[in-house]
């Protein structure tokens, strides 16, 4: 990854990951332009020529905003008939159920949650269904 194109793969400062066997990974959001190059390695350790990105990657932050105490629900979700919210770990383990607040329906109190990454689900009793809304990260100093 580099701020200039083409990415110089011989410069160690541009190295993001080595010997990665997965198909995707999450990179922290940034306001800087990022250019990417991807190489592959065969079973003998021979590296392929880099595949260069043609334009800078535009990475959006898709986490719900919070200050460690209050989670802000986007206005686009307000018209939904949400009875309560479910907080889960990123692997789907139930953590907490939060009733929809009457006085400020776009703010959820998450002050009792530990630092970490979570999934927010909305549950509707009318349709007896829950939907994953978004991910959020609690990071207090």
C-alpha positions as CSV (number, residue, x, y, z in Angstrom):
1,X,0.0,0.0,0.0
2,X,1.4,3.4,-0.9
3,X,0.3,7.0,-1.4
4,X,1.9,7.0,-4.9
5,X,1.2,4.8,-7.9
6,X,2.6,2.4,-9.0
7,X,3.4,0.8,-5.7
8,X,7.0,-0.1,-5.2
9,X,6.8,-3.7,-3.9
10,X,10.6,-3.7,-3.2
11,X,10.1,-1.0,-0.5
12,X,9.3,-2.7,2.9
13,X,7.3,0.4,4.0
14,X,4.6,-0.5,1.4
15,X,4.2,-4.0,2.8
16,X,0.8,-4.6,4.5
17,X,0.6,-8.3,4.8
18,X,2.9,-11.3,4.1
19,X,2.0,-14.9,3.5
20,X,-1.7,-14.2,3.9
21,X,-3.9,-17.2,3.0
22,X,-7.3,-15.6,3.3
23,X,-9.5,-14.0,0.7
24,X,-10.1,-10.6,2.4
25,X,-9.0,-8.4,5.3
26,X,-10.2,-5.2,6.8
27,X,-8.0,-2.1,6.7
28,X,-8.5,0.8,9.1
29,X,-10.2,3.8,7.4
30,X,-8.0,6.7,6.4
31,X,-8.4,10.1,4.7
32,X,-5.2,9.6,2.7
33,X,-5.2,8.2,-0.9
34,X,-4.1,4.6,-1.0
35,X,-2.8,2.6,-3.9
36,X,-2.5,-1.1,-3.7
37,X,-0.4,-3.9,-5.3
38,X,-1.1,-7.6,-4.9
39,X,1.4,-10.4,-5.5
40,X,1.0,-14.1,-5.2
41,X,3.5,-16.8,-4.2
42,X,3.7,-20.3,-5.5
43,X,4.6,-23.4,-3.4
44,X,8.3,-22.8,-4.1
45,X,8.3,-19.3,-2.8
46,X,8.5,-17.5,-6.2
47,X,6.6,-14.2,-6.1
48,X,4.5,-13.2,-9.1
49,X,4.5,-9.8,-10.8
50,X,2.4,-7.2,-8.9
51,X,-1.1,-6.5,-9.9
52,X,-1.4,-2.7,-9.4
53,X,-4.6,-0.8,-8.6
54,X,-5.5,1.6,-11.4
55,X,-7.0,4.3,-9.1
56,X,-6.7,5.1,-5.4
57,X,-9.0,3.0,-3.2
58,X,-11.9,4.8,-1.6
59,X,-12.5,3.1,1.7
60,X,-15.6,4.3,3.7
61,X,-16.0,3.9,7.4
62,X,-19.1,1.7,7.8
63,X,-19.1,1.5,11.6
64,X,-21.9,3.2,13.6
65,X,-20.6,6.3,15.4
66,X,-20.4,6.3,19.2
67,X,-18.5,8.0,22.0
68,X,-18.1,4.9,24.2
69,X,-21.3,5.8,26.0
70,X,-24.0,6.5,23.4
71,X,-24.4,4.8,20.0
72,X,-25.9,7.0,17.4
73,X,-28.6,5.4,15.2
74,X,-28.8,6.9,11.7
75,X,-31.9,8.9,10.8
76,X,-32.7,6.5,7.9
77,X,-33.5,3.8,10.4
78,X,-35.9,5.9,12.5
79,X,-39.1,5.0,10.6
80,X,-38.6,1.3,11.2
81,X,-40.9,-0.4,13.7
82,X,-38.1,-1.5,16.1
83,X,-39.1,-2.8,19.5
84,X,-35.6,-3.5,20.8
85,X,-32.0,-3.8,19.7
86,X,-29.7,-6.8,20.2
87,X,-26.0,-6.4,20.6
88,X,-23.9,-9.4,19.5
89,X,-20.2,-10.2,19.2
90,X,-18.9,-10.4,15.7
91,X,-19.2,-14.2,15.8
92,X,-22.9,-14.0,16.7
93,X,-22.9,-14.5,20.5
94,X,-25.6,-12.6,22.3
95,X,-24.3,-9.8,24.6
96,X,-27.1,-7.5,25.5
97,X,-30.7,-6.5,24.6
98,X,-31.5,-2.7,24.6
99,X,-35.1,-1.4,24.5
100,X,-35.8,1.4,22.1
101,X,-35.5,4.6,24.1
102,X,-38.7,6.8,24.1
103,X,-37.1,10.1,24.9
104,X,-34.2,9.9,22.3
105,X,-34.9,7.0,19.9
106,X,-31.7,7.7,17.9
107,X,-29.3,7.2,20.9
108,X,-28.6,3.8,22.6
109,X,-26.8,3.6,25.9
110,X,-23.8,1.3,25.4
111,X,-21.7,2.4,28.4
112,X,-21.9,-1.0,30.0
113,X,-20.3,-2.8,27.1
114,X,-16.6,-3.7,27.2
115,X,-14.1,-2.4,24.6
116,X,-14.5,-4.4,21.4
117,X,-16.2,-4.9,18.1
118,X,-20.0,-5.6,18.1
119,X,-22.9,-6.2,15.7
120,X,-26.2,-4.3,16.2
121,X,-29.4,-6.0,15.3
122,X,-32.9,-4.5,15.3
123,X,-35.9,-6.7,16.2
124,X,-39.5,-6.0,15.1
125,X,-42.2,-7.8,17.0
126,X,-44.8,-7.0,14.3
127,X,-43.0,-9.2,11.8
128,X,-41.1,-11.3,14.4
129,X,-37.8,-10.8,12.6
130,X,-34.5,-9.2,13.4
131,X,-32.1,-7.5,10.9
132,X,-28.4,-6.8,11.2
133,X,-28.0,-3.0,11.0
134,X,-24.3,-2.4,11.3
135,X,-21.1,-3.0,13.2
136,X,-19.7,-0.7,15.8
137,X,-16.5,-0.5,17.8
138,X,-16.2,0.5,21.5
139,X,-12.8,1.9,22.2
140,X,-12.3,3.9,25.4
141,X,-9.0,5.2,26.5
